[in-house]
Amino acid sequence: MLAKLADKMAADAEAEETPDTEQDAEENNHIPAGYTYLGQFIDHDLTFDPNSSLQKQNDLEALVDFRTPRFDLDCVYGRGPNDQPYMYRDDNFFLFGRRLTGSTFDKNVRDLPRNNPDPLGSNRANARALIGDPRNDENVIVSQLQGIFMRFHNHVAAEMIRKNPRVEFKDIQQMVRWHYQWVILHDFLPRILDLEVLKQVLPGYKRHRPFDDCFKPNLEIFKWRKSAFIPIEFTAAAYRFGHSMIRPIYRLNSTLPGRFHIFSANPLDSLVGFREFPDVWAIDWRLYFPIEKRPILGPDRVQPAYKMDTSIVNPLKTLPNPVVAPKPEVERNLPESVRSMVQRKIDQLNEADRKLLVGASVQGFEFDSTSVAAAVKIDAADVEEQLERLERVHAFVRFIEEKELPDRSMTLRYRFVHVLYQNALYGSFLVVVYSAAAPQYISSLTFLSS
């Protein structure tokens, strides 16, 4: 029954998309398309899915453990420069990746900082963003919105440091949060809510007025006893209204000839994230937000979001990898006690084995012996011998297949027995790389500062 209901909620596939020179019946002309992804960004700030984290558990009522129910930008700041130094420069400014071009509105667009899964080649298909919340790289649009907030932090930091060289990181962070909260209260909420509903919850609400008279909410339904939490009914149901606002196709900027699909088998036409997309894909935000007066129709218009209703566009009916990548069988029904055992098991390894597995973790959940040998600078035959022992004795990895490389040489393909091992080892790699006494046996992260 649920499958039939879900099928009814997805619109039929369109033979041809409505050109942007014509009005699309599904469009909501009152809400520009950018608010769809601002809403997704806000969702990631408030909520966190434990099924996609090392912090797995089955208690849905404990969602408060995974994300604070506050608009505090922890999806941007992560755990801060002390716990996640690989996200920051020494002066607490955010690090960025390569320059992006194509926007005539903003000549300083930068990609998010990314790992380098293929340090000896040019394969950037799995170049993951190194940010506070990995979900903010799941599509090209929210990825660049994450970059906007990081750049805004750097701008605020520069201004506050100019006025007071001794200003602390927490004060810069607070100033950025206040601006973000202002946007939510005075721009986002009035866009998605009926004004009378907003005033019913916030009786003192006055748009574009100071916060002081707005922070006395009238909560008739949602109440808590000891501390605020996020109800699962909100995270998994009510706030999912944004999925109906997603368009099937978007224009990124005015210098590219066409529009791009949210999902496509062709990576040069797909807005799916978790990768290094073409560097000419810088977003012109004038096509997503009402920054200036634009034509109602045509390639230079502000693209509208789709209507809030019970229907989603057809591509959302079947989500592709890596948006919902299949989990290995060993990752299902993971006992809570396993997490506490992972680090102890890693600590039992000798230095050589640990070094090899860290090198493998940089390649991903699956890896080949040749790439690992090059990364850790060990003979390939020795690496294969180590991996065989790590599978047979320690059960860290599992052999998949023997594979022929483009140069006709053969390599052995492996995967980690559990994604927890790969994540824990990769996390230790990041700490080592950015510590003062870092061994130099791996150098597979490349950054450009902002």
N, C-alpha and C positions, 0 to 999 in steps of 0.2 A: 504494500500500500504506500509506504513512504517513497519507494522508488518511482511509483506512478505519479505521486504528487510532485516529486522533484522534476520529473520529466515534463509535467504540465507547466512548471514555473519557468522553464527555459523557452525563450522565443525560438521560432523556426529560423534556420539559417537563411540568410539573404543571398540571392543569386548575385546581386550587385549592391555595393554600398551606396547610400544616398550621397551624391556629390555635395561638397560644402558650399556650392552655389545655389543649393535648394534647401528649403526647410524640411527637416526630418521630423516626422510625427512623434517620434520617441523623445525628442529633445525637450529639456526644461529650460526655457529662456530666462528664468529668474536665477538660475544657479550655474555659474561658469564651471567648466570641467575641472579646474584646479582644486575646487573644494572637495571633490571626490577623494583626491589624494592627500589633501590636508586632513580630511577625516580619517583616512587610513593611518597617516602619521600620528594623529592624536590617539587612535586606537592602540597603536604600538607603544605609545608612551604610557597608557593606562594599564594595558593588559599584557599578559605573557602566557603563551601556551606551553605548559610543562611538558607536553608530549614532544616538543621540538628541542628540548633542553637536556642538559646533563641532570637537571633537577626534576627527574620524573617521579610522579606519584599519582595515585588514583583518586585522591581526596579533592573533589572539585570545590568544596567549601574552603579549602586552604589556598585559594588563588591569591590571597593577599600576600602569601609568602614569595610570590614570583614577581610582582610588580606593585609598587605603591599606588593607591588609588588617588593620586594627585597629579596635577599638570606640572611636573617638575623636570621634564626633559631627560629622564634617565635613559631614554632610548638614544639620546645624543651623547650624554656625558658618561654613560656606562657607570663604572665604579670609580671613575675619576683618574687623574694622572698618576696617583701613587700605585693603584692596583692594576691599571691598564696603561702603562707608560708608552706602549707601542702606538697609541692613538694620538699622542701629544708631542710637541717640541719641548725642549728644555724650559722654555718660558711659558709653558701651559697654553700655547696656541695650538689649535688642531693642525695635524698634518693632512696633506692632500696628495692626490695622485697627478696624473697627466693633465695637460690643458685640453679642454674641449672647445671646439669651434662650431660655427654655424649660426649662432645667435647674433643678430644685428643689434640687439638690445643690451647685451652684456658681453663684453670682450674678455672678462676675467673668470669664465666658468672653469671649474676644475672638477675632475672626477674624484670619487672617494679613494682613499688609499687602499691598495689591494695587495694580496699576497701574490707570489709568482710560482704557480704550480709547475712550470716548465722552465727552470732556470737555464737550461742548455739549449732551448729552442724558442719557438715563437708561438706556442699554443697557449692562448690566454682565455680559452673557453671556460675554465673553472677558476678564474681569478676572483676570489671572494673578497668582498669589502671588509676591512678591519675597522668596525664601528661598534657603537654601544649596543645596538640591537641588529643582528644579522637580517631580520625581516625587512629592514628598511633598505634592502638592496634587491628585493624580490621582483621589482619591475623598474624600468628605466626612469619613470616619472617620479616615484617616491624616492628613488636613489638620489636624483638630483635635488629633490626637496630637502633631503637629509643634508646634502652639501650646502644648501642655502642657510640652514640653521647653523651649521658649523662655521661658515664664513661670517655669519652675523656675530657669532661669539668672538671670532678673531677681530672683527671691526670694533665691537664694544670693548674688548680687551685693550686694543690699541688706544682708544680714546681715554679710557679710564687710567691706563698706565701713563699716558701723556700728562694727565692732570695730577696724578699721584703715583709716582714710581713704586711706592710700597704697597699698592693695593693688592689684596689677597685674591686668590682664585675663587674662593667661595663668594666674594662680593661681586665679582664679574659674573659668575654663574647666576647669582640672584637677580642681577639686573636683566640678564637675558631671559630668565624665567618670567619676570614681570611683563616684559614686552610680549612674550608668547601667550601668557594668560590674558593680556589685553586683547590680543587678536581673537582668541577663543570666545571671550565674553562679548566683544563688540563687533565682531565680523562673522565668525563661523556660526555661532548659535543663532543669530538673527537670520542667517541664510537658510538654515535647515529646519528651524522651528517656526511655527505660527507665533506671532508676537504676543498674543494673549496667553498662550501656553507658557512662554518664557516668563511673562510677568506673573503668572500664577505661581511658578516655582520661585522666582525672584521678585517679590512684590515691589522692592525698591529700585528695580532696574530702570536705568535711563541710559539710552545709547549715547556713547561718546562722553559720558560723565565719569568722574573719578570712581574708583572701586569702593570707596568707604560705604556708600549707601546701597551697595549691591550684594554684600556678603552676609545677608540674613535670609537664608533660603527657607521656604515653606515646604517642608518635607512631610507629605501626608502618607506616602506608601513606604518609601525606603527609610528605615531607621536601623541604627545599630546600638549595641549595648556598651561595648568597651572602646572599640576603635573602628574607624571606617574600613570597609572592605568593598570589593567589587562583586556584586551578585552574578552568578553564572547566567542568570536570565538576561542580564545586560550584555555580557561579553559574547555569549554564544547565540543570542537571539535578537534582542532589541536593536543593538548597534549594528547588526548585519544589514540594516536597510541600505547602507552605502553600496552594496553589491549591485543593486538595481540601477545605480547612477553611472555605472561604468559603461563607457562607449566601446564599441568593437574596434574602433580605428581612431587614431589621433594624428594630428600634424604636430611635429616637434618644433620646427622653425620655418621661416619663410625662404631660406636658401636651399632647402632640400626640395626636390620636385614633387614629391607625393606625401601620402600619409602612411602610417605604419599600424599593423594589426597588434592587438594585445597579445595574441598567441599566433604563431606561424611556424611551420616546419622549416622555413627559410630564416636563418639567424639574422640576415640582413633586412628582414621585414618584420621581425618579432621584437616586441617590447619586454619580453621576459628578461629578468635580471640574473643576479648571481654570476655575472660574467663581465668581461671587459668589452663593452659595446663599441661601435665605430666612433672615432673621436670627433666626427662632424655632427654628432647627435646632440649638441648643446641645446637645451630647451630655451625657447623665447617665451618667457612667462607672460608676455602680453597676449599670447594666444590661450592662456589658461585663467588669468585673473583680470578684473576690470581696472587695469593700471592706467589706461588712457582711453579716450574715445576711439572706437574701432568700427568698421562697417558691420552691418548685421549679417551679411552673407559674404562668401568668398574666402580665399585662402588666408586673408589677413584678419579675419573675424576672431572674436573671443569664442572659442568652442564651448557650446553648452554641455552641461552634464545631461545624462538621460533622466527621465522622470523617476521619482520615488514611487514604486508600485510593487506588485507581487511578481514581476517578471524580470528575469536577467537575460542579458544578451547570450546568444547561442554559444559562443566560444567558452563561456564560463561553465557550460554543462559538463565539459570534460577537461579538467585541468591537466596541463602537461607537466612533465619533469622539466626543471627541478622544483616547480612550485609545490608539487606533492610527490616528491620522489618516493618510490617504494622503500619501506624500511626492511632491513635484513630480518630474517625470521628470529634470530637471537635477540633482536631489540624489542620484540613484543613481550608483554607481561613481565617486564624486568623487575625482579625483587628489589625492594628498597635497599636491602643490605649490600647489593652489588656495588653501589657507588662508593661506599666506604672501603671496599676491598680493592678497588682499582689501583689506588695510589700505592697501597702496600705491596701489591703484586709487581708494580713497576719498580719499586724500590729494591726488590729482590734481584733485579737484573744486574749483571756486571756492566761496567762502563761502556765496553765495546757494543754489547747488545742494545743498551739504552740509546747510544749514539746512532746506531743503525735504524732503530725503530722511530726515533725522532725524525731522521731524514725521510723515512717512509711516510710519516704522518703529514709532512709538508706536501707530499704528492697527492694526498687525499685518502678516502676510505679504501680505494683500490689503488694499487701501484705496481710498477714493474721493477725487476731487480736491476736492470741497466740504469734507469734514472736514479735509483737509490745509490748505486755504486758511484755514479758521477757526483751526486750531491755530497756524499760523505768521504769521497776520495779514497775508496777502497776497491781493490780488484773485484770484477764482477763475479768471478768464480768463488771468491771468499764470501761475498755477499749472499750468493745462492746457498752456500754451505751453512751460513749463519741462519738464514731464513728457514731452511729445512729443519735445523735444530730448534729454532724458536717455535715452529709449528709442532714438532714431535714432543719436545720436552716441556715447553712453557705454555703452549696453546694460545699464543698471542695472535698468530696469523694463520691463514688458510690458503693453500695453493688452489689456483683457479684453472690456469691453462698455460701452455707454452705458446708464445706468439712470435710471429715474424715481424721484424721492424722494417722500415722502408729501405734500409741498406742491406737487406737480406740476412742480417744477423738475427739470432734468436734471443728472446728474453723470457723470463718466467713471470707470470702475472699472479699477484697475491691480493688478498684483502684482509683487513683486520677482522678477527673473530667477532669483535663488538665495536660499535662506533664509539663507545665510551673510552676504549683504549686509544683510538686515534685522536679523539678530542683532548684527552688528558695529556698525551705526549706532545701534541701540537701546542697546547697551552704552555707547557714547560719550555718549548722551543722559543716562544715569544718572550718569555721572561728572561731566558738566557741571552737572546740576541740583544736585548736592550739593557742588560746589566753591565756595569763598568768592567767586570772581569770576564766578559763573554768570550768563550772559546770561538775561534774563527773557522771551525770546520764546516759550517753551513752559512751561506749568504744568499738567501733566496727571497728576501723582501726588498722591494725597491720603492722609495718614496721621493716625491718632489715636495718641498715645503711650499707653503702658500706665500 
